[in-house]
């Protein structure tokens, strides 16, 4: 056949074979050229490059083309190089299911070496370059894999690649990727999409400007002659608030403080004498006198600062608002030159002053603060480094082991809320420049209804916040919140003190000796006190079924992996006809969507023991001090249900 070579095609081929490199690095040998359609890339330039580059025994030319064009290119190269120059075109094709042995691989390598000596040209497509190697490694066929590596290393040393339509061939869809090992979810997995969504929401929610003041309104309420109110003055010197659970400026809300949460801007906090009440100074323009009667209608408690403050009012901290008229232009007014703390501050009173129950620290303290931030648009997407937590009794004020537990819990759990150390309010008062009061640009308070335990109706529609709290804490400890175990692991919780199981060792032996549970890992957890929070969370991610007494210890298993099951004991409720089973912490468990919770039923005298000083008809004693004796005939059906549930796919 005939072939015509144009001047432009010769220049392109020369440039690619003898490039004018602007560097002394001899390792740079890659050249890319872009040409328009119809300029002879495939039919003219490609054969020229192949002949030139294969004219010595130092390189074996491998032309890589799209798989769909492989037959066309083979025919074209055969006519030009085979017909005109007697060069052999060696097509190298394969399939993923082809199996090579050592002898065949040696033959292939021998053929490649012959091709190098005879100036042959290999024609292939990107799909065929690494076929079979990872498959052999995965099957532990290491001898064959070594032979494959030998072939690849030889090709790496001698082969010179020429790519036709390189923009397509180098596209990610042509990269050959094989999976190795069992299927696992990627780090972050379903949480990844939330990052972009969260950033978009932050921009949308935090970049809201106020409505400009009408000129007539600002002029009417001018603070001094010729100096009207303006938006800058209002946002810099005067207070604002937003409450959920009843607007304290509305009527019939004076008794709603136990259910109220508020965010304040530009306010100061001070203590009212030596009692447990705190005063929030709220500044309003002195020229708008009507605000003194419409802002806060009732001059008494506005919020509670401890979980359940409406029930535990003896030592619970509360806050009252004091309305303070202000003229920001009057420099003789001490309130016109205040120093405010920037960023977001949350104030609350640590609940477990006596036993430091971990479950309550998590869900009444930490989760309460986390949920408070989610209530308000301004703080909903705060990062932990913007938040500060202030308490009325810091860890250093607890004695003995309570101090150690407080530090362990706040350092292990509170980073999901704040990246700063938890401080006491008094530490700010003592260092304040504002005469024993502290002023905040943004203050979030109102912890009474925020905790998750004991407030069932408050948890309604909180499933998403619970899920985010779980994910955020696990991610904070470097744990993938969506990873789940690939084999079953049953954890039996051996608790000291009240509400323990009397026969846990017998139950362990019964499970191990039951044929249908053969091969399942069974562990008795005797104590978590010596484990860090991270170690506990990592252990829980290996567990699929937990059998736990009710109470605070069971709340640890909120962090079980998806599709796991918590079998938690119930407690006895005396009736005229015997006993019924009560569900402790059900107000939390009823709103979890990632795991399953089953209550083990207890309803007869032979299923519990109690200290002699308590009556078996006293429901409070039964709830708090009854130790249970588990029965296999009741427990094993619940384990069976958990195993089946774990196998079911969820969307």
Secondary structure, DSSP 8 states (H G I E B T S, - for coil): ------HHHHHHHHHHHS---SS--TT---------TTS-IIIIIHHHHHHHHTSSTT-EEEEE--GGGHHHHHHHHIIIIIIIH---EEE----TT----HHHHHHHHHHHHHHHHHT-EEEE-GGGSSTTHHHHHHTT-HHHHHHHHHHHHHHHHHEEEEETTHHHHTSGGG------SS----SSGGGHHHHHHHHHHHHHHH--------HHHHHHT-SBTTB---HHHHHHHS-EEEEESS-TTSTT-TT-GGG-EEEEEEEEEEE-TTSSEEEEEEEEETT-TTHHHHS-SS-SEEEESSTTTTT--SS--EEEEEEEEE-TT-TTSGGGG--EEEEEEEEE--S-TTT--HHHIIIIIIHHHHHHHHHSTTTTT--GGGEEEEESS-GGGS-THHHHHHHHHHHHHGGGT-SS--EEHHHHHHH-SSSS-EEEEEEEE--TTT-STT-GGGGTT-HHHHHHHHHHHHHHTT--TT---SS-EEEEE---STT-BS-HHHHHHHHHT-GGGTT-EEEEE---TTS-HHHHHHHHTT-SEEEE-SSGGGGGGGG--TT-EEEEE-EEEEETTEEEEE-TTHHHHTT-SSSEEEEE---SGGGEE--TTS-TT-HHHHHHH-EE---HHHHHHHHHHHHHHHHS---
